[in-house]
């Protein structure tokens, strides 16, 4: 797979985990951040769906 075909990280270079182990910048958990380089594109898409749900909660 070409690098251009891989799902990109949602990292925004604001790296700090809150009390729930969720990054305040990209909204991934610490575990998701650590596993990201080894994930398949399908796994990354699932994480991005979870990220979107977490972002909605913060926006409320």
N, C-alpha and C positions, 0 to 999 in steps of 0.2 A: 504494500500500500504506500502510495506517495504521501509525503508529509502534508501536502496541500489537501488531501482527501480526509485527513484525520479531523475529528471533532476537536475544536480548540478549547482550551481551558478558559473558564470564565474569570480567571484571576484579574484583578484590577490593581494589584500591587498595594493593597491596603490589608496587610496580613496581621490579623489579631483575632484570636478565638475568644468568644464570649463565655459566659458561665455554662452554656449548654453545649460547648465544644463546636460551635458554628462560627466560621470566619465572618467578621463584620463587613468584609469587602466583597467576597464572592459568594457567600452564603452556603459554602460546602462545609461538611463536617471535617474534623481533623482526619478521620479515617478516609473519607473520600479524597481529600487532598493528597494523602500519602499514596493511595492506590491508583490515582489518576494516570500516571505514566504507563501502568501495566494494563489498564482497562481497554476493552474492545470499544469500538464506536457505539455499539448497542448499549453497553454498560454506561458509557459517557452520556448518551442521550437520556437514559433513565435518571442519572444524577442531575442532569440539567432540568428535568421535569420536577425533581424534588427541590432544586434550587429555586425554580419559579414559584413553587408553593410557599417556600420560606420567605421569599421576597415579598409576596402578597401580604403575609402576616406582619412584616415590618412596616409596610406602606400604610397599613390601617391606622 
